[in-house]
Amino acid sequence: MAETAAGLCRFKANYAVERKIEPFYKGGKAQLDQTGRHLFCVCGTKVNILDVASGDLIRSLEQVLVTASRALLLAQWAWREGTVARLWKAIHTAPVASMAFDATSTLLATGGCDGAVRVWDIVQHYGTHHFRGSPGVVHLVAFHPDPTRLLLFSSAVDTSIRVWSLQDRSCLAVLTAHYSAVTSLSFSEDGHTMLSSGRDKICIVWDLRSYETSRTVPVFESVEASVLLPEEPALALGVKNSGLHFLTAGDQGILRVWEAASGQCVYTQPQMSGLRQELTHCTLARAAGLLLTVTADHNLLLYEARSLQLQKQFAGYSEEVLDVRFLGPNDSHIIVASNSPCLKVFELQTLACQILHGHTDIVLALDVFRKGWLFASCAKDQSIRIWRMNKAGQVACVAQGSGHTHSVGTICCSRLKESFLVTGSQDCTVKLWPLPEALPSKNTASDGDLIPLQAQSTQRCHDKDINSLAVSPNDKLLATGSQDRTAKLWALPQCQLLGVFSGHRRGLWNVQFSPTDQVLATASADGTIKLWALQDFSCLKTFEGHDASVLKVAFVSRGAQLLSSGSDGLLKLWTIKSNECVRTLDAHEDKVWGLHCSRLDDHAITGGSDSRIILWKDVTEAEQAEEQAKREEQVIKQQELDNLLHEKRYLRALGLAISLDRPHTVLTVIQEALLRFCITWNTNSRHCHEAQAVLGVLLRHEAPEELLAYDGVRGALEALLPYTERHFQRLSRTLQAATFLDFLWHNMKLSPLPAAPPAL
């Protein structure tokens, strides 16, 4: 069994977290700074700041940059230091719904849920204006880009746009042309034109000199954001003249460019395959030439503004991670399937993200072929897809297949060659899909039509949902695990039943073949892991330790150990030979659905319902090397301690004995050192009391024969006796004198005190 491999490999003792991929954006406002180097995102009660180049989280602010909270407080942050520069009351009687800075960053406008608009002087720290007149929530405020005009624009739930004069402290105009909520305002470079967009599927161009409508452009989608483009030609976007053009982002999930003068769409972004994702936000960093868009599933996309070429992708929030896999011949990437139709591919070194579109419903499971370039996915849309990563790290879909009648919940690839894959579904069937010979070839085009896959055989395997599949290392056996509490063994490619593994009390979540032995591991909702013999289908071992369902199990250390994950959020490392859990790892806060180990067996990746993806590193060798270094250091220090004791250098020996945690040596050093010091102290009447106190402690706590066993005690006692006798005689004379004084005091007859004169 696994014991045969145990002698050929070292046992693992511990894993440590090497890297985490955590949510940094959960909806709301996202904004680029004007340099395009930093991305500011709202994540719950935090504001996260990301470095655009590396994707690293620079800082997380718990409450510049000004933030408004439901506690009716405004906080001005020095975000590079992570400190609050100033905190003040918003004075609004309801939470702040919108904020905007002017062009000089010295004035801040806030729109509240109480219908009020307030303006604040950030430098002098006081409120300058208070405008009323907006009904309901003021969800949009914006300053005119020319700070000398002192104009502020706001929009509330009445769908109108109000123009406020900071100089006159009055409302100059109310612009009414929209029939639904206004979602964005943007201004031309000369400041004479404003563009407004709304969910009424129109964009309106306003003349700010007359406050009249210049043009109404129907855009045929609910627009969440619109941006006025620089007034210069951009042939890649269909902008052929220097007239006014604008870009829209909305519920169709694509970017479009419109010519304001004609109202014509001059550019439509090519639509990605798969389910359409609504765009919820769009902003332009003019100085950096970057355009930021945000999708409804919290993905952030950065485009080059003049060509709309995709520059960067960020996955802000993965929701519930359902599966994770290492990808690439050197495990340089990971694939993540979350509660979404999109797949996410992360490059581990830089965390650069690719978002893969193709499936139309939630992706449920993943698996990677042996060489690491090809991987497969299955989803609730009843389909499977094959994807290829090229040497540049770019991933594209190359094949797809369908045939199941319900969600495809599990998938497994062939182990020896890239020749077939197997899928299991909620329709209780397993399908075997052969791969065309042209598919694994590196020369196959990945940007053409997808290669269709056809199932070679279909077998009804269980009476309930099939939760897991595993193909044996020689591609001849298939194991299935089901909600019906059994696992079954099948011969490939005919899918002929060989036997049934029965013994779990609840449904099975995972099955895995040992890489070295004829053993199958099963993980169950009953909280146990079982090892089964393939020859007679008997249960060899049972591992108990998880407090809830065991969701995934993997063989490590060449089959000598197991790594498991559970719905209790824990990972456990088991040694098969001793049936012992050698380590429990706690870094997730919810179910750990995904678990995969690297090819070199030195890393593991996990993903869970807490939206965290954690890269674990095997630190057994590092810890053993550290322990060995500590032992060698201990030996050196022990030798040094012995030398110090021999040389009677007690002060340094005492400190070294304490650092080595040698209580008996510390006692020996103290006793020997104290006896030497006591001899010196005892020769002086000023310090004799300390010497006698030490001697008293030694005599009370040590038996005479134990004291005499210490080196040099006899000589020390001979030196102590003469002075001790002299001190004793001196103290005896002092005691006699004190006794005589006490006798005199008690026998003296004092005359009575005179009586006090009577009070007047």
N, C-alpha and C positions, 0 to 999 in steps of 0.2 A: 504494500500500500504506500501511502505518502512517506512512510519511514525510510523507504529505499532512497528517496531523493534527499532526505534530511542530511545525510552525510556528505552530499555533494554541494550543499549550499549553506550559507549562513542564515540563521534565523533573524527575522526582524524583531526589533524591540520597541521601536517608537517611530511615529511620524510627526512632523511639525508643519505648521502652516507656512508655505513659502509665498503665496500670493492670493489675494482675494479680488473677485470681481463682484461689486455690490451695487445696488441701485443708487443712482445719483440724481435722477430726475423722475418725478412721479406726476407730472402734469402742472399746468400753470405757466408762468412766464419763463422764457429762456431768452437770453440776450448775449450778444457778442460785444466786447469792447471795440473801440474804433480801430485798434491795431490788428484785430482779428486773432490775437494770441491767447485770449482768455474767454472762457465760456461760463456764464453765470446761470445757474439752474435752481429752481425751487424744488425741494424734495421734502415734503411734509412740513415740519417746523424749521427746517434748515435751509440755508442757501449754500449750495456747493459751487466751488470755483475750480474749473478744469483747465489744464494746460492743453491747448488745441493740438500742438505738435506731438506731444507724447501721450495724450489721453490720461495723464495722471491727475488724481485729485489733489490739488494744491492745498486747499483749505476748506473747512466746513464751518460755517457760521451758524451758531445755534439760534439765534433770534431771527471818490466813492460812487457809492452803494449806500442806499437808504432802504430799510425794510420797515414794513408796517405789520403789526400783529393784531390779533383779535382782542388783545388787552387794551386797545386804543392807545398804543404807544408807538412812537416813531424812533427808530434807532439808526444813527449815522455811524457807519463802520469805516475804520481804517483797515481794509480787508487784507492788505499785505501782512500786517501785524496780527490780524485776527482779534482786534480790540474794538470796543465801542467808543467812538470819539464823543458821542453825545446821545443822550436819551431824553426824550421829552413827550409830553402828552399831546395826542393828536387833536384834542378838543372836540373832534367829531363825537356825536352821540351814538354812533354805530360804527362797526368796523370799516376800515379804509379799503376801498375796492380797486382804486387805480392810483398811479403816481407817475410823474414825469418831471424831468429836469429841463430847464431852459438851455439855450446854446452856450451860456457862460458857466453852467453848473453852479450858479450861486442862488438860483431860485428853484424851489420845489413846489409843485402843485399836487394836491391830493384830492381825490374824489371819494366821497363817503357813501355808505349805504343809507345815510340820513338825508341825501339829496343836496348836501352842501359841498362847495368847492372852496378849498383854502390854499393860500399861497404862503410859503415860508421863506425867509431869508436865512440860508444855511450858514452864511458867514457871521452875521450879527445875532443869529439865534433868536428870532422872534417871528410871529405871524404878521404878514403884511396886508393880506386881503382875505375877506370872507364873502363869498358870493352865494346867494340863495336864489331859488327860482326853478331849479331842476326837480321834477317829480321823480321820486323813487331813487334807485341806485344809480350813481354816476359811475359808469363802468369804463369810461374813456376820457382821458385828459391829455392835451398836447399843447406845447408852446409854439408860437410862430418862430421859424428858424432865425428871423432877423430880430435880435434882442432890442434894437432901438424902437421897434414898433409896439412893444409891450402888449402883445395880444395873447390871449389864452383861449383855447377851444375845449369844449366838453360836450359829452353826449350821455344821455340817460335813457331810461326805459321808454320814454315817449318818442324815441327814434329821431328826434330833432338834434341839430348841432347848434350850440350856443357859442357866440363869440363875445368874450369878456375883455374890456379895456382895463388894463392895470392902472393906466394913467387917470382915467375918469372914474374908476371903480364902478363901472356900469356895464350892462349888457348892450353891445352894439347891434347885434342882429341874432335872429333865430332862423336857422337854415332848415327848411322842412321840404324834403323831397323823397326821403326814404320811407318805406312802409314796414320795415322790420329793423331789428337792432343794428346799429352802426358798429362795425367791428374794427375799423382802422381808419386813420387819417395820415396822409403823407403830403409833403409840400415840395414844390418845384424849387430849383436852385435860385431863381430870381425872387422867390417869395410871393409872386403874384397869383399863383395857382395852387389849389388844394384838391386832392383826390380823396374821396370817401368811398368805402365799400361797406356792404351790408349783407345780411342773410336773405334779403329780398331779391338776390340774384342780379343786382345792378351795381355799377360803379358810376359815381357822379364826379364830374370835373367842375370845380367852382372857381369863379373869378373873385379874388379877395379884394379887388378894388371896388367892385359894386355889390359884392356878396350875392351874386346871382349865379344860376346854373349855366355853365358853358356847354356842357354835353352830358347826356345820360347814355351810358354804354351797357346794354344787356349782355351779361356774361354767362347766363344759363347754368349757373351753379351757385350754391350758397357759399359766399366768399368769407373766409375767416381773416384774411390779410391781403392787402394790396401794397405795392411798392412802386413809386415813381422812379423810372430808370434815368440815368444820366442822359442829358440831351446831346447825344453823339451817336453816330452810326455804330451798329454792332451786327454785322452780317450773319453771324452764327445764330442770332436770335430773330432774324428777319427785320431788323431795324435798319432801314436803308437811308434814312434822312435824320436830321437833327431835331425833328419835331417831338412832341410830347408822346412818350410811350410808357406804359405801366405793366406790371406783372401781377398776376392774381394766383392765390392759393386757396383751395376750398375743398368741398366734400367729394369732388371727383378724384382727388389724390394726385393731380398732375399740375405742373406749372404752365401757365400760358401768358404770352405777351400780346398786348393790345395796342393798337394805334389810336390815340385819343381823338384825333381829327376825324377819322373815318369810322371809328367804332369797330374796326375789323380786327380779328385775331390773326396776327402775323407769325406766331410761333406756338406750337403745342409740343410739350415734352413727350418723348416716346414713353408709352405706358409699359410698365413692367408686368410680366406674367404673374398670374396668381390673383389673390384677393386684393381688391382696391383698398388702399388705406387713406382715410381722410386726412388732409393737412390742417392742422389746428393753429399754426403760427408761422409767420414768415417775417424776416427782418434783414435789412441790408446794412452792412458795415462798409460805407463808401470808401473810407481811407484804405481799408485792407482789400477792397474789391471782392468781398465774400458775401454770399447770400446764405442765410441759415433758415432751414425749414424744419418743422416738427410734425411728426405724424401722430395719429390718434393712439397708436400703441407705444408712444414715448420713445420713438427713434428720432435722433437728430442728424440731419444731413447738411453738410457744408458743400456749397457749389462755388465755382469761379463765376463771378457775377456776369462777365461779358459773354461767356459761352455756355453757362449752365453745365459745365463739366463737373462731375462729382469728385470732390477732393477728399472728403473724410466722412465716415459714418460712425455714429456713437449710439450704442444701445443704452438708453437711459434707465429702463426698468424692464426686467425680464419676467416679471410676475412669478408664476410657479414654474420652476425648472423641472422638466419631466425626464430629460435624459441628457447626458454629456458623453463625449468621446474624444480621445486624442486623434489627431489627424496629421498626416505627413509621415514620410519615412523616418524622420527623427523626432516625431511627436512635437513638432514646432507649433502646431495650431490645435485648437479645440473647437468642436462643434457643439452648439447648445440648442436643444429643442425646449421651448418654453410654452406657455399657454397662449400660443400664437401660430398662425399659418406660416410665419416667416422663420427661417433658420438663421442663426447668428454664428459666424466663424470668427474667432479671435486669434490673432497672432500673439503668442504668449509673451514674447520679449517686449513688444511695444503696446500690446492690447489694442492694436488696430483692428477694427471691426468691419466685417462684410455682412450685409443683410441679404439673405437669399430668398427670392420670391418664386413661387411655383405652386405650392399647395394652396387649396382654397379653404381649408379648415385646420384645426389645431394639429400640429405634428406631435405624435405620441412616442415614437421610438426611433433609434438610430443604430447603425452598425457600420464598421469600417472593414474593408477588405485587407488582406494580409500585407500588401505592399504599402498601404497608407495613402495612395493617391485617390482611390475610389471609395465612396461611401454611399449608403442607402438610407432612405427615410420612409416612414409610413405615417399615415395621418387618418383623421376622422373623415376625410373626404373619400375614403375607401380606395385610395390609390397609393402607389409606391413610386419613388423616384430614385434614380441613380445620379450621383454628382461626381464631378472630377475636379481636383485641384491641380493646377499646372505648377511648374517650377517657380513661377513668380508669386505663387501664393494666391492666385485668383481662382475662384470656384465657379463652375457653371454646371447646369443640369444637362445630362447627355441622354437620358432615357427615362421613360415612365411606363407604368402599367396599371391596369385596373381589372377587377374581376370579383373582388369580395363584395358581399351584399351588406356588410356592416363595417363599422370602424375597424381599421387595421391597427391592432394594439401592440404588436411585437414583430421584430424582423431580425434575421440572422444571416450573415454572409458565409460563404464557403471559406474554409481555412487554408487549404493547400494552394488552390489556384483561384483566379477570379472567374469562376465558371458558373456559379448559380447562387441563388439566395432563397430563403424560406420565409414565409410570412404566416402569422397567426392572427385570427380575427375574432370579433365578438359573434360572428356567425358560426363559431365552434369548428371552423375548418382551417386546415393548413394547406398552403399552396407552395409548390416548388416552381421557381422561375429560372430557367436557364438563361445565361447571358450570351448574347451574340459574340462570336470570336472577335469581331471588329471593335467591340466596345472597350475592352481593356487596352487597346493599342494606343500608344501615345500620339500617333499621327491622326487619329480620328478627330474630325472637326467637332468642336463643342458649341459653335455658334449657329449651326444649321438646325434643321428640323430634328426633334427628339426621336430617338430610336424607340419604337414601341416594343414592349415586353409582353410575352404571352406565357401563361402558366402551363407547365408541362403536365402537372398532375394536381389533383385536389383530393384531400382526405378529411373526412369528418373524424376528429380525434377525441373530443371530449363532449360532455353534456352541458358544460357552462363555458364562460369566456376563457379563452386561452391567453394567459398573462405573460408567458415567457417561452422562448425557444432557445436551443443551443445545438450547434453542430459540433460533432466530435473533431479532434485534431486531425484525423485521417479522412474526414468528409464522408464516412460510411454510416454514421449513426446520427439520429436526430432525437433530442429529448424535448418533451413538451411539458409545461406546467400549467395547471388550470385552477380556476376557482372551485372546481369540484373536489378539491383536496387531494388530487392524485397527480403524479408525474408518470409519463409513459415514454418508453424507448421504442424507436422505429428504425427500420433499416432503410437506407437511402440507396438508389433514388426511387425505389418502388413504394416507399412509405408503408412498409409492412410492419405490423405491430409485433414487437419482440417480448414485451413484458410491461408490467405495471408496478409502480412504486407506491405503496399505500402505507400510511402511518401518521400523517399529519392530521391534526384535529380541525384545521381551517384551511382556506384556500392558499395556493402557492403563488408567490410573487416572482420567483426567479429560480432558474435552473442553470447549472454550469458544469461542464466536464472538467476533470482534472487534466492538466497538460502532460502529466507523466504516468498516471496510474489509471486503471480501469475503474474509476470511481466517479459518481455523480453527486454534486452538492445541490440541495434544495433549500430555499428560504421561504418561510411560511408566515401567514398572519397569526399563527399561534405563538409567535415569539421565539421559535426554535429554528436551528439549522441542522439538517441531517445529511449524513454521508451514506451513499448506497453503493453496493457492489453490483457491477454490471453483469457479472456471470450468473448470480442467483437472485438478484433484486432484493437482497436482504439489507437491513439497516445496520451499518457498521458503527456509527457514532451519532450522538445527538449533542448539540451545543446549545446550552441555555444560558441566557444572560440579558438579552434585550427585554425591556419591560413592555414592548408593544410589537407590532408587526415587523418582521425582517423583510425589507424591500429589495435589497440587492446583496449578492455575495460574489466574491472573486477569489481565485486561487493566487497566492503570492509565494515567494521563496521556492519557486519550482515545484509547487504543489504541496509543500510541507506546511504551509500556513493558510489561513483564510482571513479575508478582510470583509466585513459585513457592515451594512448600513440599515437603519431602521426608522420607523415613524416616530421614535422618541428623539430624533435629531442626533443620535450618537453613532459613531463608527467604532467597531470593535475588531481587534486583531487577535486571532486565535492560533494556537499551536495545535496541530492535529494530533500529534503523538501523545501529548499529555492532556488533551481535552481542556486546556486552560486558556482563559482570556488573559493575554499578557498586557494589553493596553486598551483603554477606553479613551476615545478622542471626542472632545466636545467643542464644536465650533459653529454648528448650525442650531437654529432655534425652532425648526419645524421638520417635517418629514424629509428624509434624504432619498429622493427618487433615483438620482443618477450616481453611478460609481463606475469608474474605469481605471485600469492600471496601465502604465506606460510599457513600451516594449522592453526597456532595460530593467523594468521592475523596480525603478528607483523613485518613481513618482506615482501619485494617484490623484484623480480629479473627482470632485463630488459636486452635486447640485441639488438644491432642495426647494421646498415650498416657501422658504424665507427669502427667495430671489437671490440667494448667494451662490456663487460658484467659487470653490476653494481648491487651490492647487496644494497638494500635500507632498512633502519631500521625506524620503526615508533618511532619518538622521541616526540610524543605529551605528554605523561606522564612525560618524563624527562624535557621537556620545562615548563610544568605546575608546576612541583615540583621546578624547578629553579625560576620560576616567583613567586611562593608562598614564597620561601626562601628570595627572594629580597624584597617582600612586608613586611615580618616579620622584615627583617633588617631595612627597611625604618621606620617602627613603632618604633623600638628600638632607632634608631638615632634621630627620631623626639622627643621622650621623653627626650633623652639626650640633644637635642638642647634647649628644653623648660627649662630644669634644668639649663643649662649654662646661659641662658638669665635671669632667675630668680636670679642667683647668680652673675650676672653682670660680667661674665668671657667672655668678648667680643671677645678676640682673638681666642680662641678655637671655640666659637660659630660661628664666621665668616667662618672659614674653613669648619665646619660641614654644615652650611647653603649652602655654595657653592657646596659641594659634594651632597647634597640632592636636588639641583636645586630649591631653594626657593628664587626667586629674591626679593620678598617683604620683607622677613625676612632679607636677606642680606642688603637691604636698611635700614631697621630699626636698625640693628646692627651697620652699618656704621655711621648712624646719631647719635645714642646714644654714640657710642665710640668716634666719632669725636668731639662731643660737650664736652665730658670730657677732651679730649686731648687739645682742643682749649683753655680751661680755663688755662691749664698749660702752653701752648705755649705763650699765650697772656701776661703772667706775665713777660716775658723776651723780651727785645727790639730786641734781635738777631732773635727770632723766631716769632715775632708778625706778620710779613708779611704773613707767612703761615696760621696763625690763622685767620687773616683778610680775606685771600683769601677764606678759607672754609666758613666763615660767609657770605661772599659776594655771594657765590654759593647758600647757603641755602636760603638767603633772596630773591634772584632773582627767584628761582625755586619753592619755597614753599610759599603758602599764610600764612599770620600771624595766622589765626585761626587753620590751619593744624599744624603749628609749636608749638602752645600752647597746642595741643592735646597730644604731647609726654610727657612722665613722666620725671620730673626733669628739664624741659626746663626753668621754671621760676627761679629756683635757679641758673641755669647756666647763664642766662641773667644777674642776679644781680651780679654774680661774674665777668662777662665779662665787664660790663659797666664802672667801675672805671678805669681799665687799658686801655680800649678803648678810654675813654676821654683823659687820659694822653698821649697816643700815638698820638691822633688827635692834641692835643695842641703842642706836640713836632714837628710833621710834619708841622703844620701851621707856627711855628717859622722858621723852615728850609726853607719853601717855601717863606716866606717874605724876608729872607736873600738872597735867590737865586734871587728873583725879583729885589732887590736893586743892586746886582752885575751885573745883566743883564742891568739895567738902566745905571750904571756907564760905562760899556763897550761900549754901543752905543753912549755915549755922550763924550767920551774922544777924544781929537784932537791929532793925531799922526803926527810928523814931517815927511816930505817926505824922502824917501831913497836916498842916494847919487847916482849920475849917475855912471855907469860902465866905466872904462878907455877904450879909443879906442884901438882896436886890432892892433898889429904891422904888 
